[in-house]
């Protein structure tokens, strides 16, 4: 009986240690995945910048914008994940610095994919007008339009926050999530409406472009069949990206089924909604293209070789 308190303390310490190890392993896993994906994306951006053949192609311009957007989204979301795991709560003003870029980039992704599907449709279904419709200048205008649409969806939340919340709230600490910062009922309703609107517009675009390309593909053209497969993969990618819109319902459903595994649920949902779509992007749009893959492998292998043999590389350069 005298040893019971000691045994309880040891058990508590073991449980605390196990929790600490699990937390460290999850954070390390997320960081390693983020660094790996950002490294691949950065190498692809470098490949794009080094060759004019890509810089003058609207398809690759949209693709690189998607990668840069993913890098921003991944960096902010992982930073937010680590902050909430470490400090649990942060100041509202600090939280906004992480949440706003994450929201912007999350909204940008499906819109970017929709425009990429439209570009693919024009290339296959109306190729004679492709060079007139899809120019470099118009592609950058489209990118500006993507950011404008996302801004119109997000910035009103900031104005509502500043107009309705007291100053004390901005200096308070909260669990950093969009709904805890932009908690006004109008912001919540506007968020749901914008999600539904984006969802409908993007999926209608994908369905229309897919079926139009499908009819062209019946003529057994290799390019049309490849475009059809690309649209299917884009649909899968959009489905992954759109999971963030049903994230609250998904999390609540899993918590109802597995109430004792809250941390596992939060971690699994984060991996599925934030990491997995960014892992798929370079595979679908970059590695499937033979020309881009050839140049990308060259820079990727060169970088790895320089990292493994820096002394030899310096001697060769000298």
Beta strands, then each sheet from edge to edge (+ up, - down):
strand 1: 90-91
strand 2: 173-174
sheet 1: 1+ 2-
end
